Amino acid sequence: MKTRHALAALLLAATAALAGPAVILPINPPEPPKAECIPPEGFLPASAATPLNELVKHDGKHKVALLNVWALWCAPCRAELPLLDQLAQREDAPFDIITLNLGDDGAQIDNLFADLKINKLPRDNSGDSGLLKKLGGVGLPLSAWYVDGKMVAKSTGALHDGDALLAYAQCLAKQAGDTP
């Protein structure tokens, strides 16, 4: 009996050796890894988990949004508004820009937008200084990128490079499946 089991084991081992290694193919092959989107200079990975819909009403047409928190007294904030307006005017921009003013008078905001010839940026969102704490920010201007309402990156400081902002938005939109 032992001889038969030994002979069967030897025969099985020889057959396996002659057949070569077994190849097991997955039923659903994994997707290739997504290319990492490199945020523009000054942006860091998000540390706050506040969803966009808890901060502002957003009925945008894109999955990607850039939230910009600003105030009239903040000179860098006022300086970056024309850049944001230029981006908002681009038909090929795959993201929504949301501006959120911290407590200034609507008439003063309208006057500033008229002086700077700001046409496309929204001006009806406002909040208070508690908003900065919710966002994990310490100063203005504060900008945060959102994908499907979840913050992915944020920056405190003025935005300067419109091309880098647009490239990052395009990458995020592609990853989110929000491309034309």
Buried (B, 14 or more C-beta within 10 A) or exposed (E): EEEEEEEEEEEEEEEEEEEEEEEEEEEEEEEEEEEEBEBBEBBEEBEEEBEBEEBBEBEBEBBBBBBBBBBBEBEBBBBBBBBBBBBBEEEEBBBBBBBBBBEBEEEEBEEBBEEBEBEEBBBEBBBEEEBBEEBBBEEBBBBBBBBBEEBBBBBBBBBBEBEBBBBBBBBBBBBBEBEE
